[in-house]
Amino acid sequence: MNLSLRVHGRRPDGFHAITTVLQTIDLCDRLRVSRTDSTAPLALELPDGGAPEDDSNLVLVAARAFFEAIGEPARGVRFELRKSIPAGSGLGGGSSDAAGTLAALQELWGEPLGSDDLRAVAAAVGSDVPFFLVGGTVLATGRGEELRALPDIGTASVVVAVPAVEVSTEEVFRCWSGVRSPVGEHRGVDVLPAEAARAEAASWLRGNDLEPVARRLHPEVDRLLLAWRAAAPGRSDRGPQVSGSGGAVFGIGSWKDAERAVEGLGVRVIRTATRRRRRGVDSDS
């Protein structure tokens, strides 16, 4: 999820330049990867649905990119994906699936790619895919692919509410007009490591420039935020805030009164927690 997100403007390549603090949480999809007959085409199954099974699925996009990078035919692998992360929620479900695919294939094929090459493949698949190879608390710049690992904030409870709407990231960025979020201030989001080392999860909640756009495009997101804030006044330092381009809204800590209020809107409420980065990845790397 995005603890903070600032959009700086459109780049010459068509992407938007951003600065964001990203944080992994325990909510995750389940991906099983197994080798099959070397002549068999790539196969993807989604027993519970929740995402397309065609070539647009980022699992298959990532697999094809991996095999192209190592110079081998894209075949001989079966993927079974069980979705828990709602599509179009701003929680990075597709990107995390892509990162899981790359990590699994890298291991199954005997680590043919160096770490820099693997990150380059991930960035070609999606702007935030490299982040999911690392996890934890990370400062991302560029279009989201340039990473600086921050000291982990540790484990904190998180409540996520997801309205019954699938938000298009492309549409939200297209409609962004440079208006800053009224929620919080982006005060020095690229803080010095000394401050970052003292940070807890809530201290990174400094606004999301895409939140006003998501609220304008999707009334469901607007109603969710209004109901949550009305049920828990005086706690804006811990949320709620839109993640990414929406429509998921999250808060740090316990929100029992707010949970009851938003459940009346028919949203999906998820209780989860922040997750530390993968072993072997240091801060400020």
N, C-alpha and C positions, 0 to 999 in steps of 0.2 A: 504494500500500500504506500501511497505518497504522504509522508508526514508534512511536507511542504512542497509547493510547486509554483515556480515563477516562469512565465513565458516571456521571452525577450523580443520575439519577432520572427518573421519568416526569413530563412536563409536562402542563398542563391540556388541551392539544390532542391528547394521546395519544402524541406522539413523546417520545423520551428526550433529555434534555439531555446533551451530550457535550463534551469537550475532546479534541482529537486533533491530532497532527502528521501530515500527509499528505505523501506523496512519490510523484511519478510515476516510472515505470521504462520501459525501452525495449520491454518486452513490450506488444504492441498488436494489436487487430483491424484489418482493412482494410475501409474503407467507401467505396464508389463511389456518387456522387450525380449524377444526370443529369436534365435537364428533358425531358419528353415532351409529347405533345399535351395542351393545357391542359384538355381535357375528360376525360382519362383519370384513373381513380382512382389513389391512391397505390399503388405496387407495391414489394414487398420480396422479394428472393430471397436465400437462403442456400445457395450451391452445395455447401458442405461440412457443412451442418447445424450443430449446436452450440447452437442457440437456437430458440425458437418463431418461426414465420413468420406468426403471426396478429396480431390487433390488440393483444395484450398486449406485443409486442416494443417496447422503449423507443425504438427508431428511429422507429416509427410513432407512438408516444405523443408523442415530441418534435416530430415533424413536424406533427401535428394542433395541438399547443399553439402552435407558431410561427405557423401560418396563422391560428389564432384571434386571436393577439395583433396581427397586422397587418390583420385584417379581410378576409381573402381565403379562398375555398374551398380545402379541403385536397385538392388534386389536381394532376396534371401533373408528378409526380416519380417516378423509379424509383431504388430503393436496392438495391445489391448488397453484402452483408455477408459477409465471410470471417472466421470466428472463430478466434482463437488463444488468447484468455484463457478459461480454463475457467469454465463457469457455476457459480454457487454456491461460489466459491472465496474470496470476500472481497477480490478484487483489482479490483472496480469495472468489470468488463467491460461490463455493460449500461449503466451510467452514463456511461462513456466513449463508448460508441456514441451515446448520446443527445446528449452534448455535441458530438461530431463532426457529428451531424445538424444541430444548431442552427447551428454555425459555418458549415457548408456552405450551408445555406439562406440564412443572413444574407448570405453573399457572393453567391450566385446571384441573390438578389432585390435587390441593390444596397444592402445595409445599411439596411433600413427601421427597425430598432430601435436605440435608443441603448444604450450599454453597460449602464446600470442596468436598463433594460427587458429586455434579453437575459438578464441574470443572474436577474431575477425569473421569467422564463419557465423558465429552467433549474431554479431552486429549486422551482417548482411541479411539475416532472417528477420530481425526486428530490433528496433532501437533499445528496448529494455530486456532483450534476451540475455545479453552478457551479464546483467545484474543477477539473474537467477542462477548463473553458474557460481556466484559468490555468496549472495545472501547476507543476512545481518543488517547492519546499519551502514548505508552507503550514500555518499554525495555523488550525484550524477549530473554531468554537464554535456555540452554539445547538443546532440539530439536525444541524449539519454544514454549513450553508449560509452561515454568517457567517465570512468569510475574512479573514485577515491574512497577507499574503505575507511570508515570512521570507527572509533571505539564502540563496541557493541553497547547498546543501552540496557542489556539484560532482559529479563523476562517481566513483561507487564501484561495485565489483562486487557483485552480489547473486545469491544462489542461492535459488530458490523450489522447494519440493516440494509437489505437489498430490495428495492421496489420492483414490482413486476414490469420492468421496462428494460429493453436492451439498447444501450446507448452506443452510438457510432463515434469512435474516437476521431475519425476523419472529419465527420460533420462538426463536432465540437471545435476542433482546431480551425476549421474553415470559417466558423462563425465567430471565432474569437476576435475581438476588436481592439485589444490592447488595454481593456479596462481591468484595473487591479481588483483583487478580491477584497470585499469589505470585512472579511473575517480574519482578524489577526494582521500582523505586519511581517513582511519578509526582512526582518532586521538582521542583516549579516548572515544569510543562510550558509555562506561558505566561511564559517567561523574558524578561529584558530583551534588547533588540536587540543590546547589546554582547556578551552571551554567545552569542546566536544567530549573530552574525557569525563567531565562532570555532569554531562547531560543525561536526563532521563527522558523517557518517551514523550511525555507531555510537553517538554521544553522545546521540542522541534515543531510543534503545531503552530505554524506561522502563516497559514493561509494557502489558498489554492486559486490561482488566477483563472482556472477553467470552471470554477464553481458557479459563478454568475451565468455563464453560458449554458451549463448543464441544467440549471434551474429554469432558465428561460425556454429552453427547447423541450424540457420534460417537466410538466407540472407535478408529476408524481415525486420527483426529487425535491422540488420546492416544498410540497406539503409535508414530506418526511422531515426535512430540516426544521420547518416551522413547528411541527408537533414535538419534535425532540427538544428543541430549545425552550419551548413553553413549559414542558414537563420538568426541566432541570435548569432553572434560571441560575445565573451566577457561576456557571462552571465552564465558561467559554475557553478557559485555559486548557481544558482536556477534550474539547470537541463540542458538538459534532462537526465533522468536516467531510466534504466529498473527497474520495480517493480518485486520483487521476482525472479522467474525463467523465467519471460517474458511470452508473448511477449509485454505486455503493456509498453509504455514509457510515462513518465510524467515530468512536470515542474511546479514549483511554481510561481504563479503570472500570468501576462498577456503575451501572446505570439502570437500576431496577425500575424506578418510576418511569424513566424514559422508555424502557423496553415495553412496559405495559401500554404506554401511550401510542407507540408506533405500531405495535402488533395489531391495534385496532384499524390500521390502514391496510392490513393485508400484506405487509411486507415480510420478508424472511429475515429473522433475527438469528445471528450466528455469534456464539460466545467462543472466543479463541484467545490467543496470546502471541506476543512477539517471539520471534525465533532468532537464535544466534546464527552467525555466519558459519559456513562450512569450515571444518578443520583445515589447517594448512594455509589459511589466507590471513595475512596480517593487516593491521590498520595502517593507513597512510601509504598503501601500496598502489 
